[in-house]
């Protein structure tokens, strides 16, 4: 699983305490994160598509966002997502995998030659940072949503 988490909400927490909402911290964050999780997933998928030719759609559809406490995470259950996201050397891909076969068919070459080309060319040495960039795009929105929820709850109390 690939994750990138944002935990830097110290100023927001102070305002929650000021609004007497500190005890509802996790609940308020969960509500704010839920508001933007689908948009963050879509943005991460768009950033991913800017880096890779999405032939099968498996990696794109494996990206999801979730919240746990005061941490928002963008993740994928595909092990190769980490190399694409964070960058780094690519091991020799298993050339008999269905995904390699699909891409090889798309490019009109044998699966082994495609796997060897990936290994030799190292197309993911440079990080794409699709998860971090998607989260960063929505940080201000999430912070504003947290504050709005806290103010609303303070007014309701």
Secondary structure as a PSIPRED ss2 file (coil, helix, strand):
# PSIPRED VFORMAT (PSIPRED V4.0)

   1 X C   1.000  0.000  0.000
   2 X C   1.000  0.000  0.000
   3 X C   1.000  0.000  0.000
   4 X C   1.000  0.000  0.000
   5 X E   0.000  0.000  1.000
   6 X E   0.000  0.000  1.000
   7 X C   1.000  0.000  0.000
   8 X C   1.000  0.000  0.000
   9 X C   1.000  0.000  0.000
  10 X H   0.000  1.000  0.000
  11 X H   0.000  1.000  0.000
  12 X H   0.000  1.000  0.000
  13 X H   0.000  1.000  0.000
  14 X H   0.000  1.000  0.000
  15 X H   0.000  1.000  0.000
  16 X H   0.000  1.000  0.000
  17 X H   0.000  1.000  0.000
  18 X H   0.000  1.000  0.000
  19 X C   1.000  0.000  0.000
  20 X C   1.000  0.000  0.000
  21 X C   1.000  0.000  0.000
  22 X H   0.000  1.000  0.000
  23 X H   0.000  1.000  0.000
  24 X H   0.000  1.000  0.000
  25 X H   0.000  1.000  0.000
  26 X H   0.000  1.000  0.000
  27 X H   0.000  1.000  0.000
  28 X H   0.000  1.000  0.000
  29 X H   0.000  1.000  0.000
  30 X H   0.000  1.000  0.000
  31 X H   0.000  1.000  0.000
  32 X H   0.000  1.000  0.000
  33 X H   0.000  1.000  0.000
  34 X H   0.000  1.000  0.000
  35 X H   0.000  1.000  0.000
  36 X H   0.000  1.000  0.000
  37 X H   0.000  1.000  0.000
  38 X H   0.000  1.000  0.000
  39 X H   0.000  1.000  0.000
  40 X H   0.000  1.000  0.000
  41 X H   0.000  1.000  0.000
  42 X H   0.000  1.000  0.000
  43 X H   0.000  1.000  0.000
  44 X H   0.000  1.000  0.000
  45 X H   0.000  1.000  0.000
  46 X H   0.000  1.000  0.000
  47 X H   0.000  1.000  0.000
  48 X H   0.000  1.000  0.000
  49 X H   0.000  1.000  0.000
  50 X H   0.000  1.000  0.000
  51 X H   0.000  1.000  0.000
  52 X C   1.000  0.000  0.000
  53 X C   1.000  0.000  0.000
  54 X C   1.000  0.000  0.000
  55 X C   1.000  0.000  0.000
  56 X C   1.000  0.000  0.000
  57 X C   1.000  0.000  0.000
  58 X H   0.000  1.000  0.000
  59 X H   0.000  1.000  0.000
  60 X H   0.000  1.000  0.000
  61 X H   0.000  1.000  0.000
  62 X H   0.000  1.000  0.000
  63 X E   0.000  0.000  1.000
  64 X E   0.000  0.000  1.000
  65 X E   0.000  0.000  1.000
  66 X E   0.000  0.000  1.000
  67 X E   0.000  0.000  1.000
  68 X E   0.000  0.000  1.000
  69 X C   1.000  0.000  0.000
  70 X C   1.000  0.000  0.000
  71 X E   0.000  0.000  1.000
  72 X E   0.000  0.000  1.000
  73 X E   0.000  0.000  1.000
  74 X E   0.000  0.000  1.000
  75 X E   0.000  0.000  1.000
  76 X E   0.000  0.000  1.000
  77 X C   1.000  0.000  0.000
  78 X C   1.000  0.000  0.000
  79 X C   1.000  0.000  0.000
  80 X H   0.000  1.000  0.000
  81 X H   0.000  1.000  0.000
  82 X H   0.000  1.000  0.000
  83 X H   0.000  1.000  0.000
  84 X H   0.000  1.000  0.000
  85 X H   0.000  1.000  0.000
  86 X H   0.000  1.000  0.000
  87 X C   1.000  0.000  0.000
  88 X C   1.000  0.000  0.000
  89 X C   1.000  0.000  0.000
  90 X C   1.000  0.000  0.000
  91 X C   1.000  0.000  0.000
  92 X C   1.000  0.000  0.000
  93 X C   1.000  0.000  0.000
  94 X C   1.000  0.000  0.000
  95 X C   1.000  0.000  0.000
  96 X C   1.000  0.000  0.000
  97 X C   1.000  0.000  0.000
  98 X H   0.000  1.000  0.000
  99 X H   0.000  1.000  0.000
 100 X H   0.000  1.000  0.000
 101 X H   0.000  1.000  0.000
 102 X H   0.000  1.000  0.000
 103 X H   0.000  1.000  0.000
 104 X H   0.000  1.000  0.000
 105 X H   0.000  1.000  0.000
 106 X H   0.000  1.000  0.000
 107 X H   0.000  1.000  0.000
 108 X C   1.000  0.000  0.000
 109 X C   1.000  0.000  0.000
 110 X C   1.000  0.000  0.000
 111 X H   0.000  1.000  0.000
 112 X H   0.000  1.000  0.000
 113 X H   0.000  1.000  0.000
 114 X H   0.000  1.000  0.000
 115 X H   0.000  1.000  0.000
 116 X H   0.000  1.000  0.000
 117 X H   0.000  1.000  0.000
 118 X H   0.000  1.000  0.000
 119 X H   0.000  1.000  0.000
 120 X H   0.000  1.000  0.000
 121 X H   0.000  1.000  0.000
 122 X C   1.000  0.000  0.000
 123 X C   1.000  0.000  0.000
 124 X C   1.000  0.000  0.000
 125 X C   1.000  0.000  0.000
 126 X C   1.000  0.000  0.000
 127 X C   1.000  0.000  0.000
 128 X C   1.000  0.000  0.000
 129 X C   1.000  0.000  0.000
 130 X H   0.000  1.000  0.000
 131 X H   0.000  1.000  0.000
 132 X H   0.000  1.000  0.000
 133 X H   0.000  1.000  0.000
 134 X H   0.000  1.000  0.000
 135 X H   0.000  1.000  0.000
 136 X H   0.000  1.000  0.000
 137 X H   0.000  1.000  0.000
 138 X H   0.000  1.000  0.000
 139 X H   0.000  1.000  0.000
 140 X H   0.000  1.000  0.000
 141 X H   0.000  1.000  0.000
 142 X H   0.000  1.000  0.000
 143 X H   0.000  1.000  0.000
 144 X H   0.000  1.000  0.000
 145 X H   0.000  1.000  0.000
 146 X H   0.000  1.000  0.000
 147 X H   0.000  1.000  0.000
 148 X H   0.000  1.000  0.000
 149 X H   0.000  1.000  0.000
 150 X H   0.000  1.000  0.000
 151 X H   0.000  1.000  0.000
 152 X H   0.000  1.000  0.000
 153 X H   0.000  1.000  0.000
 154 X H   0.000  1.000  0.000
 155 X H   0.000  1.000  0.000
 156 X H   0.000  1.000  0.000
 157 X C   1.000  0.000  0.000
